[in-house]
Amino acid sequence: MRFQGAKIKEQGVTFGIISVKPEVLHNEAQAASIQRFGVSVWGMIPIVLMAQNSRGIPTYYGRKDIVRFLSHVPFHAIPWREYSVA
């Protein structure tokens, strides 16, 4: 399985971001499942989901303090990469 994501350490907090389709943010069960997947990949860190609308504007879902922080970070400043998990 491949996914786009980022693992970030900022202000002493390490967290992961996983890029998802917008409809995932409206489905709590699916969002929780993907967050659990993120924990299985990166360990016991908070996982935030990110979806972009048709204009490329990101929306974040997850821990409120991290979502608030990310809302002020330019999208291109996030160190996105493709992860491959067997």
N, C-alpha and C positions, 0 to 999 in steps of 0.2 A: 504494500500500500504506500502511496506517495501523498504528501500533503505539503502545503505552503504554511510556514510558521516562523516563529521567532522565539528565542529564549533570551530574556533580558534580565539584567540585574541593575536596578536603579534605586537609589536611596536606601540601600541595604535590603531590598526586597527582590527576590528572584521570582519571575513568573514567566509563563508561556503564553503565546498568542497563536491561535489556529485560525486560518482563513476558511470560512464556510460560505455556503449559499445563503442569501437573505432569508429564505423561508425557515432555515434552521433556528434563527433567532426567535421565531414565533412558535416554536414547538419545544416546550420545556423538556420533554422526555428525550428528544433527539439531541438537544443542546447538552443535557446532563450526560448522555452517553458519550458524546464527543469530548466533553471535559474529562470524563473518566479515562478515555483513550489517551488524552494528553498527559494525564498523571502516569499512565502505564509507560509512556515514552520518556518523560522527563523526570519522573519521581514526584514526591509529595510537595508540589508547588502549586500555587493558584494558576488556573488556566482560564484565559479570557478568549472569547470567540470574537471574530471580526468578520463583518460582511460589508460589501460595498454596494451602493445603489447604482442605478443605471448611469449616473454622472460620475461614479468613482468615489463618492463621498463615503468614508467608513463609518460604521456603527459598531460599537463594542458592547459585549455582553459578558458579565461576570462580576467579580468583586468590585464593589462600588468605588473604593478608593483608587483602584488600578484603572477602572474605566474613566474616572474623572481625570487622572493623570494623562492617560492616552488621548483624551479629547483635546489636549493642548500640545501634543507632539505631532509635528508634521509627518504625514504618512510615509513619505520617502526617507525619513530619518530612522525608521524602524528597520533593523537588519534582517529583512525577510530572506528566507532560503527554502529550498525544497528538501524535505526530509523523506527518507525511504525506510520503511519499517517492514521487516519480513513477517 
